[in-house]
Structures are given as structure tokens and as C-alpha cells.
């Protein structure tokens, strides 16, 4: 897709809080999306390299303007524009085929009329019956979802991120770790992304409820509680013991290492 409608007013509103560099990075993500006509890759490091931004800024843009699915980062407006564009091409192609078929039928009818007039000496008229839908077959590839919420998003109705519930579980389960006093956009973004990753994974086995999510996060905090390194109980040479906090344990790389048990090898 080499052309798309850039809604200037909407873009200005959406990027009002961004710096010039962040706005350019967001625009490059949109260009990549439209050019490939598919969701952005899951790997934020690769995306950051492709748009010339930091990994942290790229993750923040993804979490703020896109939504995560199993096949990548989706953007609602991009999905709608691409669906409309493909629908337009399908209609254009079908119209061309229908026009060619009509011309073919007209030529065949003219030949029949000439043959009939030569045989009978009379000029015959042609009576065309209206075409019915049963005369056409519709390919599944030409069926497009209605504009609006993408089908993949409809198929995965996941519970929304419960920031207050997670903060309460963190303080209750890990009272010896630093308490959260400020909950800013960066921290909220990290938690939303981790929450959605977990919800998508759990949804492979069926519907996921809010209670399921809180139960998973309770187990996650219990796992951290069992690590001497993360809870400051492991002495380190020439420096004070390390003590994790909530922001640290929900960052992408740290989150993965904790789940893999890399901080439990004391």
C-alpha cells in the first residue's frame, strides 16, 4: 500500500504530548505498517533499530498507540484503512471482470443474431433476463470484515489491566521490597504490556477472567519472594545487596528472566 489518508488533525491531537523525535518515530511506525500491510513485529528491539529510536521510546509508543496480538502490534486505524483499501481493489477487480464478461456475452449475442437473421431473413430481438446472485460464486478471500474493530481484536476479549489490583498484590506479597509511591505513564505502560502478554498466553487454553489474571500475578510475586537475590538477601562482594522494585520486575527482559528462574540459582 503506497498511499494512505493522513488525518492531520487526529495526528496532532494524538501526538500533542510527544517530542519532535517521538512524533517522527511514531510516524515511521505508521509508514512501516502501511507499507507492509500487516501488524508490526513483536520484537521492540528490531523495531527500534528500524526507526532509529531507543528501545524504551519504541516500547512506550507501541504501548500507547498500538495493541498487542499473537501476530504482532496492531493499530486500529491502520487495520481499517488497509481493509478498506483491499476492499476497493477487490471491487475494482470484480467490476473489471464483470465488464469483460458482459462484452463477451454481447459479442456472442451479436453473432447469434447475424446467424439467425441469415437463416430466417428476419431481425431477431434479444431479451436479457436479470442476473441473479446464484450465477456468481464468492471467494472467501473477497469477504472483508466490517470497518471498525478488527476481527482479531473482537476474538480476544481480554480483561483490562488492573493497575490498582496489581499494586495491592505487590505490596501485600512483597512488603520488604520498595513501595510504589509514584505511578507514572512509563510504569503503567510496562505493566499494561506484561498484563496483555500473560492474558494472551492464558487465552490459548480458553477464556481468561480478571480473577485468573490476579491469581497468575500472585504466583509471579510469590516466585520473586523466593529469590534471595531479588529480595536483597544475597550478599555481594564490595557492594550492597540488590533489591528489586516493581518497575524493575515488569521490564521486558527482567520479566522473562524471572519467569525462567535465572534469579533463583543461589
N, C-alpha and C positions, 0 to 999 in steps of 0.2 A: 504494500500500500504506500504509494509515493505522494499522496495528498491527503490532508485531513483538515477539518474545520477547527481553527484555533479561536476559541471563545475568549477574547481578550479580557472582558470584564470578569468572567469567572476565574481566569488565571490570576488576575491581580488580587482578587479577594482571597483566593486560596493561598497565595504566597506573600501576603502582606507582612507576615512576621519573619520571613526568611531574609537572609542576607543576599546580596547580588550573586555571590558564589553558590549558595544553596539553591537559589532560583534557577541558575544555569544548570546545575546538576539535575534538578527535578525535570527541567525541560529536556535534557539529554536522555533521561529515563523514558520520557514520553516518546521521544523520537525513536528510540530503540524498540519500544513496544509496537508502535505503528509500522515501523519498517519490517519487523519480523512477523507481525500479525499474530502474536502469541504472547502469553504471560512471560514476565521477566524470570531469569534464572533464580533458583533458591539461594545460591551462594553469593552473599553480600560482598565478599572479598573480590570476586570476579567482576561484579557489577561496579564496585568502587574503582577498580583498575580501568574499566572500560569508559567510565565517565570522568575520570581524573579527579575523584574526590576521596576523602578519607573513609575508612570502613564505618566509623562511628556516625558520620554525617549521612552516609548512604543508608545505614540501618534505620536512622531516625526518619529519613524521607520515606522509606518503604513502609515503616510502621504508621506514618502519618497520612499517607495518601493512597496506599495500596492495601489489599487484603490477601492473606496467605491461603493457598490451597495446595493440594498434593502435587500439582503440576507446575507450581510457581507462584509468583506475585501477580495478582490481578488488579486491574484498575477498572472501575465500573463504567466510566465514560468511554474509555478506550475500547472495552469489550462491546459496548453498544454501537460505537462508530464503526468498528470493524464488521460487526454483524450486519449493520445497515449497508455498508459498502459491498459485502459479499452478496447480500440480497439483491442489491441494484445490479450487480454483474450477472446474477442468475436470471433476473427478469429480462435484462438486455439480451442475454444469450438465448433464452426461450423465445423471446419476441422475434429474434432473427431466424430461428429455426421454423417458427410458425409461418413467418412471411415467405420463406423459401418453399415450405410445403404448399402454401396457397398458390404461389406462382406455378409450382409443378402441377397442381391439380387443374389450374386454369388452362395450361398448355395442353394437358391431356384431354380436357373437355373440348377445346377448340379442334383438336384432331378428330375427335369422335363426331363433332358436328359436321366437319367437312366430309367425312366418310359417309355419314348418314345422308347428307344433302345430295351427294353424288349418287347414292343408291336409290333414293326416293324422289329426288327432284324437288323436295320441299325443304324449307328452312325450319330447323327444329329449335325449340327454346330449351334453355336449361333451368331446371328448378332445383335450387340448393336447399337441402334440409339443414336446420340449425345443428351445429356441432354440440354434442353432449359431453359431459365430463368423463363418461365411460370410454370415450375414444382415446383418452390420454392416460399414460402411466406416469406417476410422480415418483422420482427417485428420492430416497431418504436424504441424500446429500443436498437436495434443494430445500428441505424443510428447515427453517430457521426459527429459533426461539423468539418470542416477542421482545421488543425493546424494553429495557428496564433492568431489573435484577438478573444477572446471568444465571443460567441453569445450574452451573456447578455450585454457585453460592446458595441457591434455593435447596439443593440436595443435601447440604451440610449445615443444618441449623444448629450451631454450637452455642452453648451458654456463654453469655458475655463475661468478660474478665471482672472478677470481684476483687477489686483493689483492697477495700476495707477488710474483707474476709481473710485475704492472704496476709495482710499486715498483722491482723489479730492472731492468726495461727503462728506467724513468725515470732512474735513477742511471747506468746504462750509456750511454744515448744523450745525456743532458744533464748531464754531470758538472760543468759550470760553474754550473748553477742550484742554489739552496739544497737541501741534502739533507733528506730527511724523517726527523725524529727521533721525532716523536710521531704515532701513527696512531689518532686518536680516532673516536668514533661519527659525528661530523659529516662528517669527511673520508671515512670509509668509506661513508657514505650517499651523498655526492656521486658517488663512484666507481661504486657499485652502479647508480645511476640512469643514468649515462653509458654504462656497460657494457651495460646492458639496451637502451638506445636504439639503440646500434650493432648489437647482436645481432639485434634485431627488424628493423632495416633490412636487414642482410645476409641474414636468413632469407627475404626476399622472393624471392631467387634460388635457394633450396634450403636443405638442411641446413647448419647452422653448427657448426663444431668449435672446440674450445679453441685449436687451432693457428691457425685463421682469425682468431680474436679477438686473439691476441697479435701476429699479423702486422699487423693493422689498427692496433693501438696503437703498434707500432714505427714505422709510417708517420706516425702522428699526431705522435709525438715528433720524428721527422725533420723534419716540417713546421715545428714550433716552433724547431728548431735553425737553420732557415734564416731566421728573423726577427731582424733586428738589434735591434728594439725589445724583444722578449720576452727576449732573451738579454743585455740590458744593454750592447749595443754601439753604441747610438744616443745621442749626447749631447743633453741637453735644456737649454734656457735656464733659468738660475737654480735648477736643482735637479739632483740626481744622476740618473744613468741608471736607468731602471726595470728591475727584474729579476723575472721571473715565478717562481712556485714551483708545486708540484704541486697544492695546493689551489686556487690561483687559476685554473689552466688546466683544471680539471674542474668549475668552477662553470658553471651552465647558460648564462648569457649570454656569458661569455668563451669557452666551448667552441664555441658557434655562430659567434662572430666569428672565431675562429682557423681553423675549417674553411672559412669564407667568404673567408679570405685578407685580412682587414681589417688585420692587423698585419704584412703583407708589402708594404706600399705605401711603402717608403722611397724 
